[in-house]
Amino acid sequence: MINTTEGREDSYYSIKEVSEMLKVVYLTVYRWIQAGKLTAYKAGKQYRIEKSDLEKFIKKTSKK
C-alpha cells in the first residue's frame, strides 16, 4: 500500500499480492493484465494494480 503526500491514501497491489488475495497463480494475474482484463500500471519492471481497478475486475468477473 502506498501513501501519497496529499494526505489521501491510494492502495496499489503487486501481482503477487493480488494472486494471493484471489488464490490464483502469479501467472494468471499477469495474463489478465496482458489480455487487458485487469488494469495495471507499470512502474519500472513491476506492475501495480490500483485497489479500485481490482474491485471493478472482481465485480465484472463475478457476474458471469
C-alpha positions in Angstrom: 0.0 0.0 0.0 1.3 3.4 -0.9 0.6 6.7 0.8 0.6 9.9 -1.3 1.9 13.2 0.1 -1.5 14.8 -0.4 -2.9 13.1 2.7 -5.0 10.8 0.6 -4.3 7.1 0.7 -4.1 5.2 -2.6 -3.8 1.5 -2.5 -1.7 -0.3 -5.1 -1.0 -4.0 -5.1 1.7 -6.1 -6.8 0.8 -9.0 -8.9 2.0 -11.3 -6.1 -0.4 -9.6 -3.6 -3.3 -9.9 -6.0 -2.6 -13.5 -6.8 -2.5 -14.3 -3.0 -5.8 -12.4 -2.4 -7.6 -14.1 -5.2 -5.9 -17.5 -4.6 -4.7 -17.9 -8.1 -1.2 -18.4 -9.6 1.0 -15.3 -10.3 1.0 -16.1 -14.0 -2.8 -16.0 -14.1 -2.9 -12.4 -12.9 -0.1 -11.5 -15.3 -2.1 -12.9 -18.2 -5.2 -11.0 -17.1 -3.1 -7.8 -17.3 -1.7 -8.7 -20.7 -5.2 -9.5 -22.1 -6.5 -6.2 -20.9 -8.9 -7.7 -18.4 -7.3 -6.2 -15.4 -5.9 -2.7 -15.5 -2.4 -2.3 -14.1 0.3 0.4 -14.2 3.9 -0.4 -14.9 6.4 1.1 -12.5 9.8 0.2 -13.9 9.8 -3.5 -14.4 6.9 -4.1 -11.9 3.2 -3.9 -12.3 0.9 -2.2 -9.8 -2.8 -2.7 -9.6 -4.9 0.0 -8.0 -7.4 -1.1 -5.4 -10.4 0.4 -7.3 -9.3 -1.4 -10.5 -9.1 -4.7 -8.7 -12.6 -4.2 -7.2 -14.0 -3.4 -10.7 -12.4 -6.5 -12.1 -13.8 -8.7 -9.3 -17.3 -7.3 -9.7 -17.2 -7.7 -13.5 -16.0 -11.3 -13.4 -18.2 -12.4 -10.6 -21.4 -11.5 -12.6 -20.6 -14.2 -15.2 
